[in-house]
Amino acid sequence: MLETLSIVAYKQPITKRDLDLLRGVDSVWALKQLLQRRLIEIAGRADEPGRPMVFKTTDRFLEAFGLKHIKDLPTIKEIEAIQS
């Protein structure tokens, strides 16, 4: 579930199809859990065939992770520096 939340946070707004392609598995369970916990929300519909829903993080997500804005997430370079 944390993997799904991370992908939504960094790629938002994102469709379930794109999320599934990145993860390589169906994300319906994780999306339902994150929606129930109000960490993500439906942000509208994509402008593509079928008009799939797109997801984004919520203010509750920011509060839960001590962030003021989504731009406060660490960059990939910062994450890689920590792992080195």
DRENZA-396932 format. One line per field, with one value per atom (N, C-alpha, C, O): residue number from 0; residue in three letters; atom name; x, y, z. Coordinates in steps of 0.1 Angstrom, whole numbers, plus 5000, padded with zeros to 4 digits. Atoms other than C-alpha are relative to their C-alpha. Layout:
seq NUM/...
type ALA/...
atom CA/...
X X/...
Y Y/...
Z Z/...
//
This chain:
seq 0/0/0/0/1/1/1/1/2/2/2/2/3/3/3/3/4/4/4/4/5/5/5/5/6/6/6/6/7/7/7/7/8/8/8/8/9/9/9/9/10/10/10/10/11/11/11/11/12/12/12/12/13/13/13/13/14/14/14/14/15/15/15/15/16/16/16/16/17/17/17/17/18/18/18/18/19/19/19/19/20/20/20/20/21/21/21/21/22/22/22/22/23/23/23/23/24/24/24/24/25/25/25/25/26/26/26/26/27/27/27/27/28/28/28/28/29/29/29/29/30/30/30/30/31/31/31/31/32/32/32/32/33/33/33/33/34/34/34/34/35/35/35/35/36/36/36/36/37/37/37/37/38/38/38/38/39/39/39/39/40/40/40/40/41/41/41/41/42/42/42/42/43/43/43/43/44/44/44/44/45/45/45/45/46/46/46/46/47/47/47/47/48/48/48/48/49/49/49/49/50/50/50/50/51/51/51/51/52/52/52/52/53/53/53/53/54/54/54/54/55/55/55/55/56/56/56/56/57/57/57/57/58/58/58/58/59/59/59/59/60/60/60/60/61/61/61/61/62/62/62/62/63/63/63/63/64/64/64/64/65/65/65/65/66/66/66/66/67/67/67/67/68/68/68/68/69/69/69/69/70/70/70/70/71/71/71/71/72/72/72/72/73/73/73/73/74/74/74/74/75/75/75/75/76/76/76/76/77/77/77/77/78/78/78/78/79/79/79/79/80/80/80/80/81/81/81/81/82/82/82/82/83/83/83/83
type MET/MET/MET/MET/LEU/LEU/LEU/LEU/GLU/GLU/GLU/GLU/THR/THR/THR/THR/LEU/LEU/LEU/LEU/SER/SER/SER/SER/ILE/ILE/ILE/ILE/VAL/VAL/VAL/VAL/ALA/ALA/ALA/ALA/TYR/TYR/TYR/TYR/LYS/LYS/LYS/LYS/GLN/GLN/GLN/GLN/PRO/PRO/PRO/PRO/ILE/ILE/ILE/ILE/THR/THR/THR/THR/LYS/LYS/LYS/LYS/ARG/ARG/ARG/ARG/ASP/ASP/ASP/ASP/LEU/LEU/LEU/LEU/ASP/ASP/ASP/ASP/LEU/LEU/LEU/LEU/LEU/LEU/LEU/LEU/ARG/ARG/ARG/ARG/GLY/GLY/GLY/GLY/VAL/VAL/VAL/VAL/ASP/ASP/ASP/ASP/SER/SER/SER/SER/VAL/VAL/VAL/VAL/TRP/TRP/TRP/TRP/ALA/ALA/ALA/ALA/LEU/LEU/LEU/LEU/LYS/LYS/LYS/LYS/GLN/GLN/GLN/GLN/LEU/LEU/LEU/LEU/LEU/LEU/LEU/LEU/GLN/GLN/GLN/GLN/ARG/ARG/ARG/ARG/ARG/ARG/ARG/ARG/LEU/LEU/LEU/LEU/ILE/ILE/ILE/ILE/GLU/GLU/GLU/GLU/ILE/ILE/ILE/ILE/ALA/ALA/ALA/ALA/GLY/GLY/GLY/GLY/ARG/ARG/ARG/ARG/ALA/ALA/ALA/ALA/ASP/ASP/ASP/ASP/GLU/GLU/GLU/GLU/PRO/PRO/PRO/PRO/GLY/GLY/GLY/GLY/ARG/ARG/ARG/ARG/PRO/PRO/PRO/PRO/MET/MET/MET/MET/VAL/VAL/VAL/VAL/PHE/PHE/PHE/PHE/LYS/LYS/LYS/LYS/THR/THR/THR/THR/THR/THR/THR/THR/ASP/ASP/ASP/ASP/ARG/ARG/ARG/ARG/PHE/PHE/PHE/PHE/LEU/LEU/LEU/LEU/GLU/GLU/GLU/GLU/ALA/ALA/ALA/ALA/PHE/PHE/PHE/PHE/GLY/GLY/GLY/GLY/LEU/LEU/LEU/LEU/LYS/LYS/LYS/LYS/HIS/HIS/HIS/HIS/ILE/ILE/ILE/ILE/LYS/LYS/LYS/LYS/ASP/ASP/ASP/ASP/LEU/LEU/LEU/LEU/PRO/PRO/PRO/PRO/THR/THR/THR/THR/ILE/ILE/ILE/ILE/LYS/LYS/LYS/LYS/GLU/GLU/GLU/GLU/ILE/ILE/ILE/ILE/GLU/GLU/GLU/GLU/ALA/ALA/ALA/ALA/ILE/ILE/ILE/ILE/GLN/GLN/GLN/GLN/SER/SER/SER/SER
atom N/CA/C/O/N/CA/C/O/N/CA/C/O/N/CA/C/O/N/CA/C/O/N/CA/C/O/N/CA/C/O/N/CA/C/O/N/CA/C/O/N/CA/C/O/N/CA/C/O/N/CA/C/O/N/CA/C/O/N/CA/C/O/N/CA/C/O/N/CA/C/O/N/CA/C/O/N/CA/C/O/N/CA/C/O/N/CA/C/O/N/CA/C/O/N/CA/C/O/N/CA/C/O/N/CA/C/O/N/CA/C/O/N/CA/C/O/N/CA/C/O/N/CA/C/O/N/CA/C/O/N/CA/C/O/N/CA/C/O/N/CA/C/O/N/CA/C/O/N/CA/C/O/N/CA/C/O/N/CA/C/O/N/CA/C/O/N/CA/C/O/N/CA/C/O/N/CA/C/O/N/CA/C/O/N/CA/C/O/N/CA/C/O/N/CA/C/O/N/CA/C/O/N/CA/C/O/N/CA/C/O/N/CA/C/O/N/CA/C/O/N/CA/C/O/N/CA/C/O/N/CA/C/O/N/CA/C/O/N/CA/C/O/N/CA/C/O/N/CA/C/O/N/CA/C/O/N/CA/C/O/N/CA/C/O/N/CA/C/O/N/CA/C/O/N/CA/C/O/N/CA/C/O/N/CA/C/O/N/CA/C/O/N/CA/C/O/N/CA/C/O/N/CA/C/O/N/CA/C/O/N/CA/C/O/N/CA/C/O/N/CA/C/O/N/CA/C/O/N/CA/C/O/N/CA/C/O/N/CA/C/O/N/CA/C/O/N/CA/C/O/N/CA/C/O/N/CA/C/O/N/CA/C/O/N/CA/C/O/N/CA/C/O/N/CA/C/O
X 5008/5000/5009/5005/4991/5029/5006/5008/4995/5043/4990/4993/5010/5010/4998/4997/5001/5008/5012/5010/4988/5043/4999/5002/5001/5036/4989/4992/5010/5004/5006/5004/4995/5023/5010/5009/4990/5051/4995/5001/5005/5031/4986/4981/5014/4998/4998/5008/5011/4974/5002/5009/4997/4975/4988/4980/5011/4950/5004/5016/4998/4946/5008/5017/4993/4958/5015/5023/4986/4990/5007/5019/4995/4995/5003/5013/4998/4990/5012/5019/4989/5015/5013/5023/4988/5041/5003/5015/4998/5036/5001/5007/5000/5030/4990/4990/5011/5000/4988/4989/5012/4964/5000/5004/4999/4961/4987/4986/5013/4924/4999/4994/5001/4928/5008/5002/4993/4955/4993/4992/5008/4935/4988/4986/5012/4904/5005/4998/4996/4924/5005/5002/4995/4941/4988/4988/5012/4907/4992/4988/5007/4891/5008/5001/4992/4920/5001/5007/5000/4915/5014/5017/4986/4952/5001/5009/5001/4942/4985/4977/5014/4911/4999/5010/5002/4896/5001/4995/4997/4909/4993/4995/5007/4886/5002/5003/4999/4888/5010/5012/4989/4916/4993/4982/5005/4911/5005/5012/4996/4915/4988/4979/5011/4892/4996/5004/5006/4869/5000/4993/5000/4875/5003/4995/4997/4892/5003/5007/4997/4894/5015/5023/4986/4926/5001/4991/4999/4939/5011/5021/4990/4959/5000/4990/4999/4970/4991/4987/5009/4950/5008/5020/4994/4958/5003/5013/4998/4955/5013/5021/4987/4984/5012/5021/4990/5005/5002/5013/5000/4996/5007/5015/4995/5004/5015/5022/4985/5039/5007/5019/4994/5046/5005/5015/4997/5046/4991/4979/5008/5034/4994/4983/5004/5032/5006/5016/4996/5036/5014/5022/4986/5068/5010/5022/4991/5083/5005/5014/4995/5087/5014/5019/4986/5123/5001/4993/4997/5137/5006/5011/4994/5149/5015/5021/4986/5185/5002/5012/4998/5180/4998/5005/5002/5166/5012/5016/4988/5195/5012/5020/4989/5220/4999/5009/5002/5205/5003/5009/4998/5207/5015/5019/4986/5244/5008/5021
Y 4988/5000/5013/5022/4988/5024/5002/5014/4999/5017/5008/5017/4994/5027/5015/5024/4986/5059/5008/5019/4993/5068/5003/5014/4998/5064/5011/5020/4990/5085/5014/5024/4987/5112/5006/5018/4995/5115/5001/5009/5000/5109/5007/5007/4994/5127/5011/5019/5009/5130/4987/4988/5013/5093/4991/4991/5009/5068/4986/4983/5013/5033/4992/4984/5007/5019/5003/4994/4996/5039/4995/4991/5005/5029/4985/4980/5015/4992/4997/4988/5002/4995/5002/4994/4997/5010/4989/4985/5010/4984/4986/4977/5013/4954/4991/4979/5007/4943/5009/5021/4992/4953/5008/5003/4991/4982/5003/5012/4997/4981/5000/5009/5001/4969/5012/5018/4989/4995/5013/5021/4987/5023/5001/5012/5000/5013/5004/5011/4998/5013/5015/5021/4986/5047/5010/5020/4991/5062/5000/5010/5001/5049/5007/5013/4992/5064/5014/5022/4986/5096/5006/5018/4996/5097/5004/5012/4996/5100/5003/4999/4997/5112/5000/5001/4999/5112/5015/5024/4986/5143/5004/5015/4997/5141/4988/4977/5010/5122/5004/5016/4998/5118/5003/4999/4996/5133/4990/4993/5011/5099/4991/4992/5009/5071/4994/4989/5007/5058/5010/5007/4989/5090/4993/4995/5006/5070/5010/5022/4991/5085/5002/4993/4998/5101/5003/5008/4999/5101/5010/5011/4991/5126/4999/4993/5000/5129/5011/5020/4991/5148/5008/5006/4992/5174/4991/4993/5009/5145/4992/4989/5006/5128/5009/5005/4990/5160/5000/5000/5000/5161/4988/4988/5013/5124/4999/4993/5001/5128/5013/5015/4987/5163/5009/5015/4991/5181/5012/5011/4988/5216/5000/5005/5000/5211/4987/4982/5012/5182/5002/4992/4997/5199/4997/4997/5003/5191/4986/4982/5013/5155/4999/5008/5001/5144/4997/4990/5003/5143/4986/4980/5013/5111/5000/4991/4999/5124/5000/4994/4999/5131/4986/4982/5014/5095/4992/4984/5008/5080/5004/4995/4995/5101/4993/4989/5006/5086/4985/4980/5014/5051/4996/4985/5002/5055/4999/4997
Z 5000/5000/5000/4994/5000/5007/4986/4983/5013/4973/4991/4983/5008/4957/5004/4995/4995/4979/4995/4991/5005/4969/4985/4981/5014/4932/4997/4989/5001/4935/5003/4996/4995/4954/4990/4987/5010/4928/4986/4978/5014/4896/4999/4988/5000/4905/4990/4988/4999/4890/4991/4980/5007/4879/4999/5008/5002/4865/5007/5009/4995/4879/4990/4994/5010/4846/5000/4999/5000/4847/5013/5013/4987/4884/4999/5003/5002/4875/4991/4994/5009/4846/5008/5005/4992/4870/5010/5012/4990/4897/4995/5001/5005/4875/5006/5003/4994/4895/5001/4999/4998/4900/5013/5024/4989/4924/5007/5015/4995/4932/5015/5022/4986/4968/5007/5016/4994/4977/4998/5007/5002/4961/5009/5015/4991/4981/5014/5021/4987/5013/5002/5012/4999/5006/4999/5006/5001/4996/5014/5019/4987/5029/5011/5019/4990/5049/4997/5004/5004/5030/4998/5000/5003/5020/4985/4981/5014/4983/4997/5005/5004/4965/4985/4978/5015/4930/4997/5002/5004/4913/4987/4982/5013/4882/4991/4995/5010/4850/4989/4986/5011/4824/4987/4984/5013/4790/4990/4981/5009/4772/4999/5007/5002/4760/5013/5020/4988/4787/5012/5022/4990/4808/5014/5023/4987/4837/5011/5008/4989/4871/5003/5000/4996/4882/5015/5021/4985/4918/5003/4996/4995/4938/5016/5021/4986/4974/5006/4999/4993/5000/5010/5013/4989/5027/5012/5019/4989/5052/4997/5007/5004/5033/5005/5011/4996/5038/5015/5020/4985/5075/5006/5015/4995/5080/4999/5007/5002/5066/5003/4999/4995/5081/4989/4990/5011/5048/4999/5002/5002/5040/4986/4984/5014/5003/4993/4998/5007/4979/4995/4993/5005/4966/5011/5008/4989/5000/5000/5008/5001/4991/4995/4987/5004/4987/4985/4980/5014/4951/4999/5009/5002/4936/5003/5009/4997/4939/5015/5020/4986/4976/5006/5016/4996/4981/4997/5006/5003/4963/5008/5012/4991/4984/5013/5019/4987/5015/5000/5009/5001/5002/4997/4999/5003/4992/5013/5012
//
